[in-house]
C-alpha cells in the first residue's frame, strides 16, 4: 500500500504515527469493497450478484465507506508494524482521522505501546555481597521442640481449667424463648488467651461443671459491622493439657528412622543446612538482580504495567478473600489497591525483561529434557502422574510459559556465576521468615 508515514517514539515505549495513504491506494481498496458488495447484494427484483452498481453504491454507500476505512487502517498499520519491526503490546488507537473521499488522500493518527527497548548494563562481573544463612544450635533445638509439640498427647487434668489448657465441652444455643438448638457434642476448645471471648468464660471450670455464657459475634455485612449475641449452655466433659513426649533416644526412634536423639539432631541440622544454602543463593541472586535493575534503563509501557497489576490482583484475591467485583464498585478503594501493587508490578516486569534480554543475547535455550525434569518435579510434589501433568500442560499451552521461566532462571544463574563477591554477609536462618532476617 502506497503511504507516507511519520513515526514518533514517545516516553514509556509509546509510538505515535501520522499516516497519509495515497488516493490511488484508497480507491483500490474501495473498489475491492464495492465488488464484494456487488457479489453479495440482495435487492428485490434483482438476482444475487446482478444488482447494478449505481444501486449498490446508493443503497450501501455508508457501509462501503466504513468498511473501506476499516480495511485501509488495518492494512496500513500492519504494513508499518512490519516495516518498523515494532512489537505492539496494545491495540493501536486512532486519535485523529480525516474524511474519506474518492478525490483525495486519506490521513490518520494512531498510538500504541510496544515492547520496550532494554539498554542492558554490564551483567557479567557485578560486584556484590554474598549472603550466607547459617543454622544455629538454637534453630535445631527449635525444630526438635516443634516435633515434640507435633507428637504431644492430651491428658486429663484434675482441677480448674486455666489458660493453655484444653476444655472438652457439650454446648447448645438457648433461644430467647428458652428453647435449645444447634447442639454440639465433645468439642475441644483451646484456652489460648484472656482476650478470646469464649476462652475467658471457660477459665476456672472443672469437669462436670455447667454454665450459661453469652458470646458476642461481630461480623461484616454490606461493609457494615454487625453483632449477633448468642446465649449458650455449656457442660464440661473434661479438662486436658498437652503433654510433650520425653526427649530421649526412644522419642527419636518412634518418630524417625534414626537410632538416637543425637542422630536425629544431626539429620535435622543437615536438612536445615540444605534449605539455608538454597535461601542463601536465592537472597544473593535477588540482590544481584536488584543491582542490575538499578543500572539498566527500562521504560515500561502503561499497558504492560496495568496488565501486571491485574495479574497480581487476581493472584492475591483468593488468598486474602477479596471479592474483586465488589472491590471495583468502590473506585477509590480499588485505585488504592492498584497503586499499592504498582511498585511490585514494575519490579516484576523490569526483572523479567532484563533477564529475557540476557537470555536473548546469550542465546540461552531450554531443552525438552529440561522442561520434562521440571514437570516431573511438580508431578512428584503433587503426587500426580508425570504424563498426565505433561499432557494437561500441552493442552493448555502452559509448556511455553514453563520454558520461558526456566530460560529466565538460566539468565539469572549466568549473572550469579559471573558475579564478583567482595564480602560475605552472614544471617541467621529463620524458617518462620522464609529464610530472611
C-alpha positions in Angstrom: 0.0 0.0 0.0 1.4 3.4 -1.0 1.6 5.6 2.0 3.7 8.3 3.8 4.4 7.9 7.5 5.9 9.9 10.3 6.8 7.8 13.3 7.5 9.3 16.7 8.8 7.4 19.8 7.4 8.8 23.0 8.1 8.0 26.6 7.3 4.7 28.2 7.5 2.9 24.8 4.6 4.7 23.3 4.6 5.0 19.5 2.7 7.7 17.6 2.2 7.5 13.8 1.0 10.1 11.3 -0.1 8.3 8.1 -1.2 9.5 4.7 -2.4 6.9 2.3 -2.3 8.0 -1.4 -5.6 8.4 -3.2 -4.9 5.6 -5.7 -4.3 3.1 -2.8 -7.5 4.2 -1.1 -9.6 3.9 -4.3 -8.1 0.4 -5.0 -9.3 -0.7 -1.5 -12.6 0.9 -2.0 -13.0 -0.9 -5.3 -12.4 -4.2 -3.6 -15.1 -3.5 -1.1 -17.6 -2.4 -3.8 -17.0 -5.7 -5.7 -17.7 -7.7 -2.6 -21.0 -5.8 -2.1 -21.9 -6.4 -5.8 -21.4 -10.1 -5.3 -23.5 -10.4 -2.2 -26.1 -7.6 -2.5 -29.7 -8.7 -2.3 -32.2 -6.2 -3.7 -35.8 -7.2 -4.6 -36.2 -7.5 -8.4 -32.6 -8.5 -9.0 -30.8 -11.8 -8.8 -27.9 -12.1 -6.3 -24.8 -10.7 -8.0 -26.7 -8.9 -10.7 -27.6 -5.7 -8.9 -26.5 -2.6 -11.0 -23.5 -0.8 -9.5 -25.3 2.6 -9.1 -28.0 0.9 -6.9 -25.3 -0.8 -4.8 -23.5 2.5 -4.3 -26.6 4.3 -3.4 -28.1 1.6 -1.1 -24.8 0.6 0.7 -22.7 3.8 0.5 -22.3 4.2 4.3 -21.3 0.5 4.7 -18.9 0.7 1.8 -17.3 3.8 3.3 -17.0 2.3 6.8 -15.5 -0.9 5.5 -13.0 0.9 3.3 -11.8 3.0 6.2 -11.5 -0.1 8.4 -9.5 -2.0 5.8 -7.3 1.0 5.0 -6.5 1.5 8.6 -5.8 -2.2 9.2 -3.6 -2.7 6.2 -1.6 0.5 6.7 -0.9 -0.2 10.4 0.0 -3.8 9.7 2.4 -2.6 7.0 4.1 0.0 9.3 4.5 -2.5 12.1 6.3 -4.9 9.7 8.5 -2.2 8.2 9.5 -0.7 11.5 9.7 -4.2 13.2 7.5 -3.0 16.1 6.2 -5.5 18.6 3.0 -3.9 19.9 1.7 -4.8 23.4 -1.5 -2.8 22.9 -4.0 -2.4 20.1 -3.5 0.7 18.1 -5.9 3.6 18.9 -6.8 6.0 16.2 -6.6 9.5 17.8 -7.4 11.6 14.6 -8.8 10.7 11.2 -9.5 12.7 8.1 -12.5 12.2 5.8 -12.6 9.5 3.1 -13.2 10.8 -0.4 -12.7 9.5 -3.9 -10.7 12.6 -4.9 -8.1 12.9 -2.1 -5.6 11.1 0.1 -6.7 9.7 3.4 -4.8 10.5 6.6 -5.0 9.5 10.3 -3.0 9.5 13.5 -2.7 6.5 15.8 -0.9 5.5 19.1 0.1 2.1 20.6 2.5 0.7 23.1 5.4 -1.5 22.0 7.8 -3.8 23.8 10.3 -1.5 25.5 14.0 -1.3 24.4 16.3 -2.7 27.0 19.6 -0.9 27.3 21.4 -3.6 29.2 24.1 -2.6 31.8 27.1 -4.9 32.1 25.7 -8.1 33.7 28.9 -10.1 34.0 31.2 -9.3 36.9 28.7 -7.4 39.1 30.3 -6.7 42.5 28.2 -7.7 45.4 27.9 -9.2 48.8 27.4 -12.9 49.1 24.7 -13.8 51.6 25.1 -16.9 53.8 22.4 -18.2 56.1 23.8 -20.2 59.0 21.9 -22.8 61.1 22.4 -22.3 64.8 22.2 -24.9 67.6 19.1 -23.0 68.8 17.5 -23.4 65.4 18.0 -27.2 65.5 16.6 -27.3 69.1 13.6 -25.2 68.0 12.9 -27.8 65.3 13.2 -30.6 67.8 10.7 -28.8 70.1 8.3 -28.4 67.2 8.4 -32.2 66.7 7.7 -32.7 70.4 4.7 -30.4 70.1 3.5 -32.2 67.0 3.6 -35.6 68.7 2.2 -34.3 72.0 -0.8 -36.0 73.6 -3.7 -34.6 75.5 -4.1 -35.9 79.1 -6.9 -35.3 81.5 -6.4 -32.9 84.5 -7.9 -32.7 87.9 -8.9 -29.2 88.9 -9.9 -26.0 87.2 -9.2 -25.1 83.6 -6.6 -22.3 83.0 -5.1 -20.5 80.0 -3.1 -23.0 78.0 -5.4 -26.0 78.8 -8.0 -27.7 76.6 -11.6 -28.0 77.6 -13.9 -30.7 76.2 -17.5 -29.4 76.2 -21.0 -30.1 75.0 -22.9 -27.0 74.2 -26.2 -25.8 72.8 -27.7 -22.5 71.9 -30.5 -21.2 74.1 -33.2 -19.1 72.3 -34.9 -16.1 73.8 -37.9 -18.3 74.4 -35.9 -20.8 76.4 -35.7 -23.4 73.7 -32.4 -25.2 72.8 -30.9 -25.7 69.3 -27.6 -26.4 67.5 -26.4 -29.0 69.9 -22.7 -29.9 69.6 -21.0 -32.8 71.5 -17.4 -33.2 72.7 -16.0 -30.0 71.2 -12.3 -29.5 72.2 -11.6 -25.8 72.9 -8.1 -24.4 73.4 -7.9 -21.7 76.0 -5.4 -19.6 74.2 -5.7 -16.2 75.8 -7.8 -14.0 78.0 -8.9 -11.9 75.0 -10.8 -14.8 73.5 -14.5 -14.3 74.4 -15.2 -18.0 74.8 -11.9 -18.9 76.5 -12.4 -16.2 79.0 -15.7 -17.6 80.2 -14.4 -21.2 80.3 -11.4 -20.5 82.5 -12.0 -21.8 86.1 -14.4 -24.5 85.1 -13.8 -28.2 86.1 -15.0 -31.5 84.8 -18.8 -31.9 85.4 -19.4 -28.1 85.6 -22.2 -26.5 83.7 -22.6 -22.8 82.8 -24.7 -20.4 80.8 -22.5 -18.0 78.8 -23.0 -15.1 76.3 -21.0 -14.7 73.2 -21.0 -11.6 71.1 -20.3 -12.4 67.4 -19.2 -9.4 65.4 -19.1 -9.7 61.6 -19.1 -7.5 58.5 -22.1 -7.4 56.2 -22.6 -4.9 53.4 -19.4 -3.1 54.6 -21.0 -2.5 58.0 -20.1 -4.1 61.3 -22.9 -6.0 62.8 -23.3 -8.0 66.1 -25.1 -11.3 66.9 -25.5 -12.2 70.6 -25.7 -15.9 71.3 -26.7 -17.5 74.6 -25.0 -20.9 75.2 -25.4 -23.6 77.8 -22.1 -25.4 78.3 -21.4 -28.7 80.0 -17.7 -29.5 80.7 -16.8 -33.2 79.9 -13.1 -32.9 80.6 -10.2 -30.6 81.2 -6.9 -31.6 79.5 -3.4 -30.3 78.9 -0.9 -31.1 76.2 1.8 -33.5 77.4 5.1 -33.4 75.4 6.9 -36.7 74.9 10.2 -37.1 76.8 13.2 -36.0 74.8 15.3 -39.2 74.5 16.5 -41.9 72.1 13.1 -43.6 72.3 11.4 -40.5 71.1 13.9 -40.3 68.1 13.2 -44.0 67.2 9.5 -43.5 67.4 9.2 -40.6 65.1 12.1 -41.3 62.6 14.5 -43.9 61.1 17.2 -42.8 63.5 18.6 -44.8 66.4 19.3 -41.9 68.8 18.4 -38.4 69.7 21.9 -37.1 68.6 21.4 -38.8 65.2 18.0 -37.1 64.8 19.5 -33.8 65.6 22.3 -34.3 63.1 19.7 -35.2 60.4 17.6 -32.2 61.2 20.7 -29.9 61.0 21.7 -31.3 57.6 18.2 -30.8 56.3 18.1 -27.2 57.6 21.6 -26.5 56.1 20.4 -27.6 52.7 17.4 -25.3 53.0 19.6 -22.5 54.2 22.0 -23.0 51.3 19.1 -22.6 48.9 17.9 -19.5 50.6 21.5 -18.1 50.6 21.7 -18.5 46.8 18.2 -17.0 46.3 19.0 -14.0 48.5 22.3 -13.3 46.7 20.6 -13.6 43.3 17.9 -11.3 44.5 20.4 -8.6 45.4 22.3 -9.1 42.1 19.1 -8.6 40.2 18.3 -5.5 42.2 21.7 -4.0 41.4 21.4 -4.9 37.7 17.9 -3.3 37.6 19.2 -0.1 39.1 21.8 0.1 36.4 19.6 -0.8 33.4 17.3 1.7 31.7 13.8 0.3 31.1 10.8 2.4 30.2 7.7 0.4 30.8 4.5 0.9 28.7 1.4 1.7 30.8 -0.4 -1.2 29.1 2.1 -3.7 30.5 2.1 -2.2 34.0 -1.7 -2.3 34.1 -1.8 -5.9 32.9 0.7 -7.0 35.5 -1.2 -5.2 38.3 -4.4 -7.1 37.1 -2.5 -10.4 37.3 -1.3 -9.6 40.8 -4.8 -8.7 41.9 -6.2 -11.9 40.6 -3.5 -13.8 42.3 -3.9 -12.3 45.8 -7.7 -12.0 45.7 -8.4 -15.7 46.8 -5.5 -15.6 49.3 -7.0 -12.5 51.1 -10.6 -13.4 50.3 -11.1 -10.2 48.2 -14.2 -10.0 46.1 -12.8 -8.2 43.1 -16.2 -7.4 41.5 -17.3 -5.8 44.8 -14.0 -4.0 45.2 -14.3 -2.5 41.7 -17.5 -0.8 42.7 -15.6 1.2 45.3 -13.5 3.2 42.8 -11.3 4.9 45.5 -10.5 1.7 47.3 -9.9 -0.2 44.0 -7.5 2.5 42.9 -5.7 2.4 46.2 -5.2 -1.4 45.9 -3.8 -0.9 42.4 -1.5 1.9 43.4 -0.1 -0.2 46.3 0.6 -3.1 43.8 2.3 -0.8 41.3 5.9 -0.9 42.7 5.7 -4.7 42.8 4.3 -4.9 39.2 7.1 -2.5 37.9 9.8 -4.6 39.6 8.4 -7.9 38.2 8.3 -6.5 34.7 11.8 -5.0 34.8 13.3 -8.2 36.2 11.6 -10.3 33.5 12.5 -8.0 30.6 16.1 -7.7 31.7 16.6 -11.5 32.2 14.8 -12.1 28.9 17.2 -9.7 27.1 20.2 -11.5 28.7 18.8 -14.9 27.6 18.4 -13.5 24.0 22.0 -12.0 24.0 23.5 -15.2 25.3 21.4 -17.5 23.1 20.1 -19.4 26.1 17.7 -22.2 25.3 15.7 -24.8 27.3 15.7 -28.3 26.0 12.7 -30.7 26.1 14.6 -32.8 28.7 15.0 -29.8 31.0 11.3 -28.9 30.8 10.4 -32.5 31.4 12.6 -32.6 34.5 10.7 -29.6 35.9 7.3 -31.1 35.1 8.4 -34.4 36.8 9.4 -32.4 40.0 6.0 -30.8 40.0 4.2 -34.1 39.4 6.0 -35.8 42.3 5.4 -32.9 44.7 1.6 -33.1 43.9 1.6 -36.9 43.7 0.4 -36.9 40.1 1.3 -38.9 37.1 4.0 -37.2 35.0 2.5 -38.0 31.6 -1.0 -36.8 32.8 0.5 -33.5 34.0 2.5 -33.0 30.8 -0.5 -33.7 28.6 -2.5 -31.2 30.5 0.2 -28.6 30.1 0.4 -29.3 26.4 -3.3 -28.9 26.0 -3.5 -25.6 27.8 -0.2 -24.4 26.2 1.5 -23.8 29.5 4.7 -25.6 28.5 5.8 -22.4 26.7 5.4 -20.4 29.9 7.4 -23.0 31.8 10.2 -22.9 29.2 10.2 -19.1 29.4 10.5 -19.2 33.2 13.3 -21.7 33.0 15.1 -19.5 30.5 14.9 -16.6 32.8 16.3 -18.8 35.6 19.2 -19.7 33.3 19.9 -16.0 32.7 19.9 -15.3 36.5 22.2 -18.3 37.0 24.6 -16.8 34.5 24.7 -13.4 36.3 25.3 -15.3 39.6 28.1 -17.4 38.3 29.9 -14.4 36.8 29.4 -12.1 39.8 32.4 -10.9 41.9 31.7 -11.3 45.7 33.9 -8.9 47.7 32.4 -9.8 51.1 30.2 -12.2 52.9 27.2 -11.3 55.0 26.1 -14.0 57.4 22.5 -14.1 58.5 20.6 -16.5 60.9 18.4 -18.9 59.1 14.8 -18.3 60.5 12.3 -20.6 58.9 9.3 -18.5 60.1 10.6 -15.7 57.9 11.2 -17.9 54.9 15.0 -17.7 55.3 15.0 -13.9 55.6 16.1 -12.0 58.6 
